[in-house]
Amino acid sequence: MLETMAELWRLRPPGPDNILAHPAFERLRAICRDGYPNAGKTGPAFALSTALRALGLPCELRGDAAHLASPVAEAANGLDAALRATQARRLHLAPLDLAQDLPPLSFGPAKVCRFAPDELRALVDERRLKRAHQRQDFDANRLSEFHWLVVEETVPLDQEPEARAVPFLFMNLSEDMGRIEPHKGRFPPALEAALFFLLLAPWETWSTMAEVDWRGFRVPWVYTVDSDIFVRASAPPSANTLSWEDRVYTDRYGQTFEEERPVELPLADAAVPELALWDQSRWAIVEQAKQSVLFETPITHFLVRAFLAEGVDEFLAHITTIEAALGLRADYQKCFRVALDRHKGMRATDRMRGRVAGLLGGRQHADQYERVFEVRSAFLHGRAMTAISTEERVIARSLARQIVEALILATRAGPIASREGFLDSLLDKGAPLI
């Protein structure tokens, strides 16, 4: 391997028109095929080209990027390690756009913090990134001005390198390519799990500008760094996609300066000390609760969807979160009841009101649910309606969050045999209140 790679390393820029057809490359591909059991029946082609570029193949580098080349012995060791690897590390980096100063947090595989420019460069493996995208810069200085949610996960490498590099070539074309995966998220599942955890915090209470946004931050995108060198590094994210504003200030000498700073959504003073409670112990409680029968419906899916959505879709997703948490199919189809109905003749909406009151302990919450549910119904059924007010928007968010939090606490009180039995007991408790 070392001798063959040395021949490739001696190629002068810009290299052959098609490196995949170069004799030394073909020999290296055969060495990978014959020497490593996980390299595939024919050996890696596109995957090997991607890996060599990531390892610093000199002929692939432009003149101003020649310093990114690596010694051939170091590259050979890197290729050998990649071919032997059985798992990879994925690091998901999400900027918390619009976030004010937040305390550093650490929970499960995630953390929330700021990074110095050099720390960001190390996280994205800037040398490898620059080798793959020589015409694009990673603006670590500007990106370091934001808070970040970072989630690390380990994934098994159960496919050959070529399938990981160009997965579309290995797709089963007999499958329904247009199918919709109903609970597939916008971002990687590990990142969305961390988002769900953060969304249990009362951001709508901490917000001092709910008419602008009840959220304490936004997540416009996620950048994933994959340690698998057979997977091409994604293009570097742009700091211009985040929110900036020009600020003018005067120093003590009377000179006026203008600078660009991130836009921030101000939070109440209580936010920082209270958010510090979102730690590892609380993460463990939430993760355990998600294994309960109370979370067998897509509660987490819709709470995260509401955060990521805009306008009426956000409002509807919060109402759907409540329905996923407290609704039963038997509310609309009696044939699906598996227990004695102690509230015959009660409308489905009243059953929901009763469960809300039973879970949160008062009619006030049931009336709030009825109010936002009526807004939802007017929209869906085409009735005349006015704009959804800030108050109604915040009520929907707050009610959804409180209900999810109450379900989490309920799982700590003891084992729950069935979801229907639990919801029936809530209705028994709440029906007299409404």
Steps between C-alpha positions, in 0.01 A plus 500: 500500500774746595693445175189542285386809684851646466459478124173692522662754733766572235238610245528873426196732518249512348532122471340267243167583339351186653694379800272195532655367178862561600698171530622579851145577613373174353774309683416676824134411453597134455718513813201630698273232354739213572639616833191614688185289542267801521624673184241343268520241225648740244675736740425871551507735201325833566543431871876454459528821297313687775723350768824589318383858462410514870846361585678774305582360153734771359385496137143581608604827664516840333815706526378709792394183685821302449581531870203271574682199351599234751799260513423177317580283803250695709239465225560125469448455872180702475367290214587177680319617815194606299479161327520318835250726679172344614341821626516873438442812705246753382499845649187707441558876537192722526534878541256651750409803295347795693607354837594739777771402750420146613674295768717211378300176512596135475250213476513156342705520180441874467627831624411866456786749505707750309821411319812699425585519128778242530268264685248522218772435245600187688140380527442519124849362418582808296794348310287214370216742427729732304638210296147412388380860446802704401302799370291543815612630837379400845434830680588385851543855631143609428343163585672505839275790602203264536401232749500145368313181572740213433395135501741212456398150397678180402363310200590151376667470160295207375531580129800489271680832431351542152143476635581764760659732242231476229193345667269572206690243292402234752133589538233238440317652203208261547402685819243778504733797458223754557382362833475726803659393826242653738727563798821586319647821637664793327824444689686186619306314773774550759489876446120510516505303826722769650270770360195333656676503837578872473143577390370374833638821651242783537638723226160663449509611865856629480442690176473876543391552138238231437347714227824453307563137596440290811808293420832573663687395188461363149676211326517586128729209407719219628851428377614140543865399517549131418831339598458249213743626235317305228211748541567837338498788746200730454563854380585737786202686648469873442481748787286717273207262551478612864351822640722808519444868567713814484567664836638849547677597819719782630815434701620707796697727269188597309583300187210322329536145376275265309519124535304195396361293785261202525134586557379381841153429641505633857395264779392561857769497768363170635592318179869444574472350852194294409646368175802374691267231642478339156788268582596134484264391780202660327608350168494154660146559628376610157668212318347249739156659464519471119511120543160506673172405329398864545750595230410232246324769294706763307509758779868582459462523123231769511654708779821529295299559179325793670834656592634463145178609326380849412165674525184293521698179458670569834160557666349183351802292600460608863132402497596169342759448775217523754283260301787254467555521876142468623285379211370149436370345182207379707395863555366495144454127440336323794579157359863551600426535870656223708362609838162592644395847383413692815420819306256390232365775281791736567629671186857440391591865566355481851697183566815690406399792722445260788840337457672838480328607822578167666867513404570867572258534791247763403227621267710797391721273290196321356355835392833596343497177303144562382594850390795398284319190375218720372754714313650184350156370396403832341815489290470135395129514423511824307295710741546876513782588735728786592877487543631271773607734779833496680311395814341200327831405342674505840211316671530217247875474555475523880218249526682249279819534703324471837311190390816328379682594820209366710509169312872472572433555871217245491740230383704553817205430730505130418454249218217571257338184365316654207467839336120468470466415868709801598302738277170360632612574855585857394151539357345366823698761691440789262138449395355650821722808452361596160 
